[in-house]
């Protein structure tokens, strides 16, 4: 069970990284995509980080 949660933590961290990189690249390019999607991407990043941290906390509490 512990391995399952650590796998979920890694997946959530990779999703967070993907959203972060997409947001940074959008800000660097500017334009219409950035003005329409930048706030949404950063909110999505915060949510993904929260999910990753909660999964990490659960993984730390699971005993095998």
PDB file with SEQRES, HELIX, SHEET and CRYST1 records, atoms N, CA, C and O in Angstrom:
SEQRES   1 A   64  UNK UNK UNK UNK UNK UNK UNK UNK UNK UNK UNK UNK UNK          
SEQRES   2 A   64  UNK UNK UNK UNK UNK UNK UNK UNK UNK UNK UNK UNK UNK          
SEQRES   3 A   64  UNK UNK UNK UNK UNK UNK UNK UNK UNK UNK UNK UNK UNK          
SEQRES   4 A   64  UNK UNK UNK UNK UNK UNK UNK UNK UNK UNK UNK UNK UNK          
SEQRES   5 A   64  UNK UNK UNK UNK UNK UNK UNK UNK UNK UNK UNK UNK              
HELIX    1 AA1 UNK A    2  UNK A   29  1                                  28    
HELIX    2 AA2 UNK A   31  UNK A   61  1                                  31    
CRYST1    1.000    1.000    1.000  90.00  90.00  90.00 P 1           1          
ATOM      1  N   UNK A   1       0.817  -1.189   0.000  1.00  0.00           N  
ATOM      2  CA  UNK A   1       0.000   0.000   0.000  1.00  0.00           C  
ATOM      3  C   UNK A   1       0.866   1.260   0.000  1.00  0.00           C  
ATOM      4  O   UNK A   1       0.520   2.267  -0.619  1.00  0.00           O  
ATOM      5  N   UNK A   2       1.986   1.188   0.699  1.00  0.00           N  
ATOM      6  CA  UNK A   2       2.881   2.331   0.771  1.00  0.00           C  
ATOM      7  C   UNK A   2       3.450   2.669  -0.604  1.00  0.00           C  
ATOM      8  O   UNK A   2       3.573   3.842  -0.958  1.00  0.00           O  
ATOM      9  N   UNK A   3       3.794   1.645  -1.372  1.00  0.00           N  
ATOM     10  CA  UNK A   3       4.340   1.852  -2.714  1.00  0.00           C  
ATOM     11  C   UNK A   3       3.294   2.518  -3.606  1.00  0.00           C  
ATOM     12  O   UNK A   3       3.621   3.371  -4.431  1.00  0.00           O  
ATOM     13  N   UNK A   4       2.044   2.123  -3.435  1.00  0.00           N  
ATOM     14  CA  UNK A   4       0.953   2.709  -4.214  1.00  0.00           C  
ATOM     15  C   UNK A   4       0.868   4.213  -3.972  1.00  0.00           C  
ATOM     16  O   UNK A   4       0.768   4.986  -4.925  1.00  0.00           O  
ATOM     17  N   UNK A   5       0.907   4.637  -2.704  1.00  0.00           N  
ATOM     18  CA  UNK A   5       0.809   6.061  -2.402  1.00  0.00           C  
ATOM     19  C   UNK A   5       2.034   6.817  -2.886  1.00  0.00           C  
ATOM     20  O   UNK A   5       1.905   7.942  -3.370  1.00  0.00           O  
ATOM     21  N   UNK A   6       3.220   6.231  -2.768  1.00  0.00           N  
ATOM     22  CA  UNK A   6       4.411   6.915  -3.271  1.00  0.00           C  
ATOM     23  C   UNK A   6       4.366   7.052  -4.787  1.00  0.00           C  
ATOM     24  O   UNK A   6       4.860   8.040  -5.329  1.00  0.00           O  
ATOM     25  N   UNK A   7       3.783   6.079  -5.479  1.00  0.00           N  
ATOM     26  CA  UNK A   7       3.604   6.188  -6.924  1.00  0.00           C  
ATOM     27  C   UNK A   7       2.644   7.330  -7.249  1.00  0.00           C  
ATOM     28  O   UNK A   7       2.878   8.092  -8.187  1.00  0.00           O  
ATOM     29  N   UNK A   8       1.576   7.447  -6.483  1.00  0.00           N  
ATOM     30  CA  UNK A   8       0.639   8.554  -6.668  1.00  0.00           C  
ATOM     31  C   UNK A   8       1.303   9.898  -6.381  1.00  0.00           C  
ATOM     32  O   UNK A   8       1.034  10.881  -7.072  1.00  0.00           O  
ATOM     33  N   UNK A   9       2.167   9.948  -5.370  1.00  0.00           N  
ATOM     34  CA  UNK A   9       2.881  11.187  -5.048  1.00  0.00           C  
ATOM     35  C   UNK A   9       3.775  11.589  -6.216  1.00  0.00           C  
ATOM     36  O   UNK A   9       3.807  12.760  -6.596  1.00  0.00           O  
ATOM     37  N   UNK A  10       4.494  10.641  -6.784  1.00  0.00           N  
ATOM     38  CA  UNK A  10       5.364  10.931  -7.924  1.00  0.00           C  
ATOM     39  C   UNK A  10       4.536  11.425  -9.108  1.00  0.00           C  
ATOM     40  O   UNK A  10       4.926  12.382  -9.777  1.00  0.00           O  
ATOM     41  N   UNK A  11       3.409  10.787  -9.369  1.00  0.00           N  
ATOM     42  CA  UNK A  11       2.539  11.210 -10.471  1.00  0.00           C  
ATOM     43  C   UNK A  11       2.018  12.628 -10.240  1.00  0.00           C  
ATOM     44  O   UNK A  11       2.005  13.445 -11.160  1.00  0.00           O  
ATOM     45  N   UNK A  12       1.591  12.916  -9.019  1.00  0.00           N  
ATOM     46  CA  UNK A  12       1.087  14.255  -8.708  1.00  0.00           C  
ATOM     47  C   UNK A  12       2.190  15.301  -8.822  1.00  0.00           C  
ATOM     48  O   UNK A  12       1.942  16.420  -9.269  1.00  0.00           O  
ATOM     49  N   UNK A  13       3.400  14.943  -8.423  1.00  0.00           N  
ATOM     50  CA  UNK A  13       4.525  15.869  -8.547  1.00  0.00           C  
ATOM     51  C   UNK A  13       4.853  16.141 -10.015  1.00  0.00           C  
ATOM     52  O   UNK A  13       5.185  17.268 -10.380  1.00  0.00           O  
ATOM     53  N   UNK A  14       4.762  15.120 -10.845  1.00  0.00           N  
ATOM     54  CA  UNK A  14       5.033  15.304 -12.271  1.00  0.00           C  
ATOM     55  C   UNK A  14       3.945  16.169 -12.926  1.00  0.00           C  
ATOM     56  O   UNK A  14       4.242  16.986 -13.798  1.00  0.00           O  
ATOM     57  N   UNK A  15       2.706  15.990 -12.510  1.00  0.00           N  
ATOM     58  CA  UNK A  15       1.620  16.838 -13.021  1.00  0.00           C  
ATOM     59  C   UNK A  15       1.856  18.285 -12.606  1.00  0.00           C  
ATOM     60  O   UNK A  15       1.682  19.203 -13.408  1.00  0.00           O  
ATOM     61  N   UNK A  16       2.251  18.485 -11.355  1.00  0.00           N  
ATOM     62  CA  UNK A  16       2.552  19.827 -10.861  1.00  0.00           C  
ATOM     63  C   UNK A  16       3.677  20.457 -11.673  1.00  0.00           C  
ATOM     64  O   UNK A  16       3.591  21.621 -12.065  1.00  0.00           O  
ATOM     65  N   UNK A  17       4.718  19.695 -11.921  1.00  0.00           N  
ATOM     66  CA  UNK A  17       5.840  20.206 -12.715  1.00  0.00           C  
ATOM     67  C   UNK A  17       5.397  20.564 -14.131  1.00  0.00           C  
ATOM     68  O   UNK A  17       5.802  21.596 -14.666  1.00  0.00           O  
ATOM     69  N   UNK A  18       4.572  19.723 -14.736  1.00  0.00           N  
ATOM     70  CA  UNK A  18       4.083  20.005 -16.080  1.00  0.00           C  
ATOM     71  C   UNK A  18       3.272  21.279 -16.154  1.00  0.00           C  
ATOM     72  O   UNK A  18       3.440  22.075 -17.078  1.00  0.00           O  
ATOM     73  N   UNK A  19       2.385  21.480 -15.179  1.00  0.00           N  
ATOM     74  CA  UNK A  19       1.573  22.695 -15.149  1.00  0.00           C  
ATOM     75  C   UNK A  19       2.456  23.911 -14.905  1.00  0.00           C  
ATOM     76  O   UNK A  19       2.249  24.961 -15.512  1.00  0.00           O  
ATOM     77  N   UNK A  20       3.435  23.775 -14.026  1.00  0.00           N  
ATOM     78  CA  UNK A  20       4.341  24.881 -13.729  1.00  0.00           C  
ATOM     79  C   UNK A  20       5.139  25.282 -14.960  1.00  0.00           C  
ATOM     80  O   UNK A  20       5.245  26.469 -15.272  1.00  0.00           O  
ATOM     81  N   UNK A  21       5.696  24.313 -15.655  1.00  0.00           N  
ATOM     82  CA  UNK A  21       6.492  24.607 -16.854  1.00  0.00           C  
ATOM     83  C   UNK A  21       5.612  25.237 -17.931  1.00  0.00           C  
ATOM     84  O   UNK A  21       6.034  26.178 -18.604  1.00  0.00           O  
ATOM     85  N   UNK A  22       4.396  24.726 -18.096  1.00  0.00           N  
ATOM     86  CA  UNK A  22       3.475  25.308 -19.077  1.00  0.00           C  
ATOM     87  C   UNK A  22       3.173  26.763 -18.731  1.00  0.00           C  
ATOM     88  O   UNK A  22       3.154  27.617 -19.617  1.00  0.00           O  
ATOM     89  N   UNK A  23       2.942  27.051 -17.466  1.00  0.00           N  
ATOM     90  CA  UNK A  23       2.671  28.423 -17.042  1.00  0.00           C  
ATOM     91  C   UNK A  23       3.857  29.343 -17.246  1.00  0.00           C  
ATOM     92  O   UNK A  23       3.691  30.482 -17.682  1.00  0.00           O  
ATOM     93  N   UNK A  24       5.050  28.865 -16.935  1.00  0.00           N  
ATOM     94  CA  UNK A  24       6.253  29.679 -17.111  1.00  0.00           C  
ATOM     95  C   UNK A  24       6.500  29.965 -18.591  1.00  0.00           C  
ATOM     96  O   UNK A  24       6.826  31.092 -18.964  1.00  0.00           O  
ATOM     97  N   UNK A  25       6.345  28.943 -19.430  1.00  0.00           N  
ATOM     98  CA  UNK A  25       6.539  29.150 -20.864  1.00  0.00           C  
ATOM     99  C   UNK A  25       5.487  30.100 -21.433  1.00  0.00           C  
ATOM    100  O   UNK A  25       5.793  30.916 -22.302  1.00  0.00           O  
ATOM    101  N   UNK A  26       4.254  29.996 -20.949  1.00  0.00           N  
ATOM    102  CA  UNK A  26       3.205  30.908 -21.409  1.00  0.00           C  
ATOM    103  C   UNK A  26       3.529  32.345 -21.021  1.00  0.00           C  
ATOM    104  O   UNK A  26       3.334  33.261 -21.819  1.00  0.00           O  
ATOM    105  N   UNK A  27       4.025  32.549 -19.795  1.00  0.00           N  
ATOM    106  CA  UNK A  27       4.394  33.898 -19.365  1.00  0.00           C  
ATOM    107  C   UNK A  27       5.575  34.426 -20.168  1.00  0.00           C  
ATOM    108  O   UNK A  27       5.628  35.614 -20.485  1.00  0.00           O  
ATOM    109  N   UNK A  28       6.516  33.559 -20.497  1.00  0.00           N  
ATOM    110  CA  UNK A  28       7.694  33.988 -21.250  1.00  0.00           C  
ATOM    111  C   UNK A  28       7.315  34.414 -22.672  1.00  0.00           C  
ATOM    112  O   UNK A  28       7.863  35.379 -23.205  1.00  0.00           O  
ATOM    113  N   UNK A  29       6.377  33.690 -23.275  1.00  0.00           N  
ATOM    114  CA  UNK A  29       5.949  34.017 -24.638  1.00  0.00           C  
ATOM    115  C   UNK A  29       4.997  35.195 -24.666  1.00  0.00           C  
ATOM    116  O   UNK A  29       5.006  35.984 -25.611  1.00  0.00           O  
ATOM    117  N   UNK A  30       4.178  35.318 -23.639  1.00  0.00           N  
ATOM    118  CA  UNK A  30       3.178  36.388 -23.631  1.00  0.00           C  
ATOM    119  C   UNK A  30       2.054  36.064 -24.594  1.00  0.00           C  
ATOM    120  O   UNK A  30       1.802  34.896 -24.888  1.00  0.00           O  
ATOM    121  N   UNK A  31       1.396  37.061 -25.073  1.00  0.00           N  
ATOM    122  CA  UNK A  31       0.365  36.873 -26.080  1.00  0.00           C  
ATOM    123  C   UNK A  31      -0.993  36.522 -25.506  1.00  0.00           C  
ATOM    124  O   UNK A  31      -1.240  36.639 -24.306  1.00  0.00           O  
ATOM    125  N   UNK A  32      -1.871  36.084 -26.409  1.00  0.00           N  
ATOM    126  CA  UNK A  32      -3.270  35.821 -26.051  1.00  0.00           C  
ATOM    127  C   UNK A  32      -3.396  34.626 -25.112  1.00  0.00           C  
ATOM    128  O   UNK A  32      -4.196  34.656 -24.177  1.00  0.00           O  
ATOM    129  N   UNK A  33      -2.614  33.578 -25.350  1.00  0.00           N  
ATOM    130  CA  UNK A  33      -2.714  32.395 -24.488  1.00  0.00           C  
ATOM    131  C   UNK A  33      -2.374  32.749 -23.049  1.00  0.00           C  
ATOM    132  O   UNK A  33      -3.059  32.321 -22.120  1.00  0.00           O  
ATOM    133  N   UNK A  34      -1.326  33.524 -22.867  1.00  0.00           N  
ATOM    134  CA  UNK A  34      -0.920  33.903 -21.512  1.00  0.00           C  
ATOM    135  C   UNK A  34      -1.996  34.736 -20.837  1.00  0.00           C  
ATOM    136  O   UNK A  34      -2.322  34.497 -19.674  1.00  0.00           O  
ATOM    137  N   UNK A  35      -2.545  35.698 -21.538  1.00  0.00           N  
ATOM    138  CA  UNK A  35      -3.536  36.570 -20.903  1.00  0.00           C  
ATOM    139  C   UNK A  35      -4.822  35.820 -20.564  1.00  0.00           C  
ATOM    140  O   UNK A  35      -5.511  36.178 -19.609  1.00  0.00           O  
ATOM    141  N   UNK A  36      -5.149  34.795 -21.331  1.00  0.00           N  
ATOM    142  CA  UNK A  36      -6.371  34.039 -21.067  1.00  0.00           C  
ATOM    143  C   UNK A  36      -6.171  32.912 -20.057  1.00  0.00           C  
ATOM    144  O   UNK A  36      -7.093  32.598 -19.304  1.00  0.00           O  
ATOM    145  N   UNK A  37      -4.996  32.301 -20.024  1.00  0.00           N  
ATOM    146  CA  UNK A  37      -4.819  31.063 -19.266  1.00  0.00           C  
ATOM    147  C   UNK A  37      -3.869  31.157 -18.068  1.00  0.00           C  
ATOM    148  O   UNK A  37      -3.789  30.200 -17.299  1.00  0.00           O  
ATOM    149  N   UNK A  38      -3.159  32.244 -17.879  1.00  0.00           N  
ATOM    150  CA  UNK A  38      -2.127  32.281 -16.836  1.00  0.00           C  
ATOM    151  C   UNK A  38      -2.704  32.086 -15.433  1.00  0.00           C  
ATOM    152  O   UNK A  38      -2.156  31.314 -14.647  1.00  0.00           O  
ATOM    153  N   UNK A  39      -3.793  32.767 -15.111  1.00  0.00           N  
ATOM    154  CA  UNK A  39      -4.384  32.604 -13.776  1.00  0.00           C  
ATOM    155  C   UNK A  39      -4.904  31.191 -13.572  1.00  0.00           C  
ATOM    156  O   UNK A  39      -4.741  30.614 -12.498  1.00  0.00           O  
ATOM    157  N   UNK A  40      -5.530  30.634 -14.601  1.00  0.00           N  
ATOM    158  CA  UNK A  40      -6.058  29.276 -14.508  1.00  0.00           C  
ATOM    159  C   UNK A  40      -4.938  28.274 -14.306  1.00  0.00           C  
ATOM    160  O   UNK A  40      -5.081  27.344 -13.511  1.00  0.00           O  
ATOM    161  N   UNK A  41      -3.831  28.443 -15.005  1.00  0.00           N  
ATOM    162  CA  UNK A  41      -2.708  27.512 -14.865  1.00  0.00           C  
ATOM    163  C   UNK A  41      -2.091  27.596 -13.469  1.00  0.00           C  
ATOM    164  O   UNK A  41      -1.741  26.568 -12.890  1.00  0.00           O  
ATOM    165  N   UNK A  42      -1.953  28.784 -12.930  1.00  0.00           N  
ATOM    166  CA  UNK A  42      -1.349  28.911 -11.604  1.00  0.00           C  
ATOM    167  C   UNK A  42      -2.284  28.377 -10.514  1.00  0.00           C  
ATOM    168  O   UNK A  42      -1.813  27.820  -9.522  1.00  0.00           O  
ATOM    169  N   UNK A  43      -3.603  28.539 -10.685  1.00  0.00           N  
ATOM    170  CA  UNK A  43      -4.541  27.930  -9.727  1.00  0.00           C  
ATOM    171  C   UNK A  43      -4.481  26.413  -9.810  1.00  0.00           C  
ATOM    172  O   UNK A  43      -4.530  25.721  -8.793  1.00  0.00           O  
ATOM    173  N   UNK A  44      -4.373  25.906 -11.029  1.00  0.00           N  
ATOM    174  CA  UNK A  44      -4.255  24.462 -11.222  1.00  0.00           C  
ATOM    175  C   UNK A  44      -2.967  23.928 -10.589  1.00  0.00           C  
ATOM    176  O   UNK A  44      -2.949  22.826 -10.039  1.00  0.00           O  
ATOM    177  N   UNK A  45      -1.897  24.714 -10.670  1.00  0.00           N  
ATOM    178  CA  UNK A  45      -0.635  24.308 -10.051  1.00  0.00           C  
ATOM    179  C   UNK A  45      -0.768  24.219  -8.536  1.00  0.00           C  
ATOM    180  O   UNK A  45      -0.274  23.275  -7.920  1.00  0.00           O  
ATOM    181  N   UNK A  46      -1.430  25.195  -7.942  1.00  0.00           N  
ATOM    182  CA  UNK A  46      -1.612  25.185  -6.491  1.00  0.00           C  
ATOM    183  C   UNK A  46      -2.450  23.977  -6.063  1.00  0.00           C  
ATOM    184  O   UNK A  46      -2.152  23.339  -5.053  1.00  0.00           O  
ATOM    185  N   UNK A  47      -3.489  23.669  -6.825  1.00  0.00           N  
ATOM    186  CA  UNK A  47      -4.315  22.504  -6.511  1.00  0.00           C  
ATOM    187  C   UNK A  47      -3.517  21.217  -6.646  1.00  0.00           C  
ATOM    188  O   UNK A  47      -3.630  20.321  -5.809  1.00  0.00           O  
ATOM    189  N   UNK A  48      -2.711  21.124  -7.699  1.00  0.00           N  
ATOM    190  CA  UNK A  48      -1.880  19.932  -7.901  1.00  0.00           C  
ATOM    191  C   UNK A  48      -0.862  19.784  -6.777  1.00  0.00           C  
ATOM    192  O   UNK A  48      -0.588  18.668  -6.334  1.00  0.00           O  
ATOM    193  N   UNK A  49      -0.299  20.895  -6.313  1.00  0.00           N  
ATOM    194  CA  UNK A  49       0.638  20.834  -5.187  1.00  0.00           C  
ATOM    195  C   UNK A  49      -0.073  20.365  -3.922  1.00  0.00           C  
ATOM    196  O   UNK A  49       0.473  19.562  -3.167  1.00  0.00           O  
ATOM    197  N   UNK A  50      -1.274  20.854  -3.687  1.00  0.00           N  
ATOM    198  CA  UNK A  50      -2.042  20.434  -2.519  1.00  0.00           C  
ATOM    199  C   UNK A  50      -2.302  18.932  -2.563  1.00  0.00           C  
ATOM    200  O   UNK A  50      -2.128  18.239  -1.560  1.00  0.00           O  
ATOM    201  N   UNK A  51      -2.713  18.434  -3.714  1.00  0.00           N  
ATOM    202  CA  UNK A  51      -2.967  16.998  -3.862  1.00  0.00           C  
ATOM    203  C   UNK A  51      -1.684  16.212  -3.597  1.00  0.00           C  
ATOM    204  O   UNK A  51      -1.709  15.201  -2.895  1.00  0.00           O  
ATOM    205  N   UNK A  52      -0.571  16.669  -4.149  1.00  0.00           N  
ATOM    206  CA  UNK A  52       0.699  15.973  -3.940  1.00  0.00           C  
ATOM    207  C   UNK A  52       1.083  15.951  -2.460  1.00  0.00           C  
ATOM    208  O   UNK A  52       1.545  14.928  -1.956  1.00  0.00           O  
ATOM    209  N   UNK A  53       0.896  17.063  -1.767  1.00  0.00           N  
ATOM    210  CA  UNK A  53       1.241  17.111  -0.344  1.00  0.00           C  
ATOM    211  C   UNK A  53       0.325  16.238   0.501  1.00  0.00           C  
ATOM    212  O   UNK A  53       0.780  15.582   1.437  1.00  0.00           O  
ATOM    213  N   UNK A  54      -0.953  16.227   0.177  1.00  0.00           N  
ATOM    214  CA  UNK A  54      -1.890  15.375   0.927  1.00  0.00           C  
ATOM    215  C   UNK A  54      -1.547  13.901   0.706  1.00  0.00           C  
ATOM    216  O   UNK A  54      -1.529  13.112   1.651  1.00  0.00           O  
ATOM    217  N   UNK A  55      -1.278  13.537  -0.545  1.00  0.00           N  
ATOM    218  CA  UNK A  55      -0.887  12.151  -0.820  1.00  0.00           C  
ATOM    219  C   UNK A  55       0.406  11.785  -0.115  1.00  0.00           C  
ATOM    220  O   UNK A  55       0.555  10.667   0.378  1.00  0.00           O  
ATOM    221  N   UNK A  56       1.346  12.728  -0.066  1.00  0.00           N  
ATOM    222  CA  UNK A  56       2.605  12.478   0.633  1.00  0.00           C  
ATOM    223  C   UNK A  56       2.363  12.259   2.116  1.00  0.00           C  
ATOM    224  O   UNK A  56       2.954  11.362   2.718  1.00  0.00           O  
ATOM    225  N   UNK A  57       1.493  13.077   2.711  1.00  0.00           N  
ATOM    226  CA  UNK A  57       1.175  12.910   4.136  1.00  0.00           C  
ATOM    227  C   UNK A  57       0.513  11.570   4.397  1.00  0.00           C  
ATOM    228  O   UNK A  57       0.821  10.904   5.385  1.00  0.00           O  
ATOM    229  N   UNK A  58      -0.393  11.171   3.519  1.00  0.00           N  
ATOM    230  CA  UNK A  58      -1.039   9.854   3.675  1.00  0.00           C  
ATOM    231  C   UNK A  58      -0.017   8.749   3.543  1.00  0.00           C  
ATOM    232  O   UNK A  58      -0.048   7.779   4.300  1.00  0.00           O  
ATOM    233  N   UNK A  59       0.898   8.884   2.580  1.00  0.00           N  
ATOM    234  CA  UNK A  59       1.932   7.872   2.391  1.00  0.00           C  
ATOM    235  C   UNK A  59       2.814   7.738   3.625  1.00  0.00           C  
ATOM    236  O   UNK A  59       3.251   6.638   3.962  1.00  0.00           O  
ATOM    237  N   UNK A  60       3.075   8.852   4.299  1.00  0.00           N  
ATOM    238  CA  UNK A  60       3.904   8.819   5.504  1.00  0.00           C  
ATOM    239  C   UNK A  60       3.158   8.154   6.664  1.00  0.00           C  
ATOM    240  O   UNK A  60       3.783   7.552   7.537  1.00  0.00           O  
ATOM    241  N   UNK A  61       1.844   8.259   6.676  1.00  0.00           N  
ATOM    242  CA  UNK A  61       1.061   7.683   7.768  1.00  0.00           C  
ATOM    243  C   UNK A  61       0.738   6.202   7.572  1.00  0.00           C  
ATOM    244  O   UNK A  61       0.447   5.497   8.539  1.00  0.00           O  
ATOM    245  N   UNK A  62       0.787   5.736   6.341  1.00  0.00           N  
ATOM    246  CA  UNK A  62       0.449   4.335   6.059  1.00  0.00           C  
ATOM    247  C   UNK A  62       1.543   3.442   6.611  1.00  0.00           C  
ATOM    248  O   UNK A  62       2.729   3.679   6.380  1.00  0.00           O  
ATOM    249  N   UNK A  63       1.142   2.426   7.333  1.00  0.00           N  
ATOM    250  CA  UNK A  63       2.116   1.493   7.903  1.00  0.00           C  
ATOM    251  C   UNK A  63       1.963   0.146   7.233  1.00  0.00           C  
ATOM    252  O   UNK A  63       0.849  -0.331   7.015  1.00  0.00           O  
ATOM    253  N   UNK A  64       3.076  -0.455   6.914  1.00  0.00           N  
ATOM    254  CA  UNK A  64       3.073  -1.799   6.343  1.00  0.00           C  
ATOM    255  C   UNK A  64       3.874  -2.724   7.216  1.00  0.00           C  
ATOM    256  O   UNK A  64       3.996  -3.910   6.909  1.00  0.00           O  
TER     257      UNK A  64                                                      
END                                                                             
